[in-house]
């Protein structure tokens, strides 16, 4: 809101965007000169009328009689009423001619005020000092109005750059006699006073604010043309006539209701008129609402026969209207409804993650059974690592360590190993006895 109401031409505090915000700069009235790269025909003199921008939404056309070389954004000193004022050049050249025809059709070039000079540093300092006084003066003026019991609200104050005049903008529901207020303010502020009544929309554009959409108000950022908004705009768009939802910060109907109104008016032309009633043998049906996007019209029987709302396509409604003109009546409007099978999605298990305990099995540790503890169910353990086994046994060396032992064969393997060891011991004893016979006996 600071960018739209500061009017000083400086970067607003907290902008953090180097003076170029969403409102088009430090002021919402910035204009892009799309004719700047166009050269004039030979022998034609440049248009000597320039558009000067002042605080907020005030603009004026001034004449460059001294042929100053001015460009967009230059600060100039112009004639006031009375005195002098400071403004910023917003449009130069042939684009100003177009704006004059559009904004001021009865503008007379000879009656335009003159541009005196390009503003110097002294003029800029005086202009900034005048801007600093506006807020304090506005609060004092409100106090004076309250003391006089005046039904008015002073919303803004604009000082003239030479500090000789101040314009007070106020809103009021009726006519206000502020003659005594002007005397009190002139005595208090020692300046020339001018009172100017504005509407609530102009007040909202000056003060700024946040709309229900969450963005800055259109009137305080870019909208300068306040068109009248009627309730018919809400009816064409099938909106509920709720004042709390349709009203903006200013208390009037929202300006954005007119943004899409032309599109709705063009789309409604393809629908039959809603004031025609459909006559059937069951009763007479009246139009309730129209859905432009779904291409449907809703009807309901008078007297509420229990059928509820009936949605029909525009072609079917025209067909029924032609039948009524021919003196025919259909039995029921339900016969003209188009049944559309809508498959409801199955939300029970969309991604297969409806089980809250689906991860419990992944974190459970495998419990060893009794057979595994005894070595019977340990399939990954090689046979040559059994307790008490003969490491030098060639049979154990030839066995594959990755060979899995079937379940229930662990006890048999132990017995076989034990028997093999006993056989090896007996063979060894017999071999020793043959090689070493007893001394008392002679070899055979």
DAMO-V775907 format. One record per run of one state. SS is the DSSP state (a for helix, b for strand, c for the rest). FROM is the first residue (numbers start at 1). TO is the last residue. If there is no record, write none. Layout:
ss: <SS	SS>
from: <FROM	FROM>
to: <TO	TO>
//
This chain:
ss: <c	a	c	b	c	b	c	b	c	b	c	a	c	a	c	b	c	a	c	b	c	b	c	a	c	b	c	a	c	b	c	b	c	a	c	a	c	a	b	c	b	c	a	c	a	c	b	c	b	c	b	c	b	c	a	c	b	c	a	c	a	c	a	c	a	c	a	c	a	c>
from: <1	2	6	49	54	59	64	75	80	84	92	94	104	109	112	113	119	121	148	153	160	165	172	179	190	192	198	200	208	210	211	216	217	218	221	231	237	243	247	248	253	254	255	259	261	269	278	281	284	292	296	302	310	313	314	326	330	331	333	337	360	364	370	374	383	386	394	399	410	436>
to: <1	5	48	53	58	63	74	79	83	91	93	103	108	111	112	118	120	147	152	159	164	171	178	189	191	197	199	207	209	210	215	216	217	220	230	236	242	246	247	252	253	254	258	260	268	277	280	283	291	295	301	309	312	313	325	329	330	332	336	359	363	369	373	382	385	393	398	409	435	444>
//
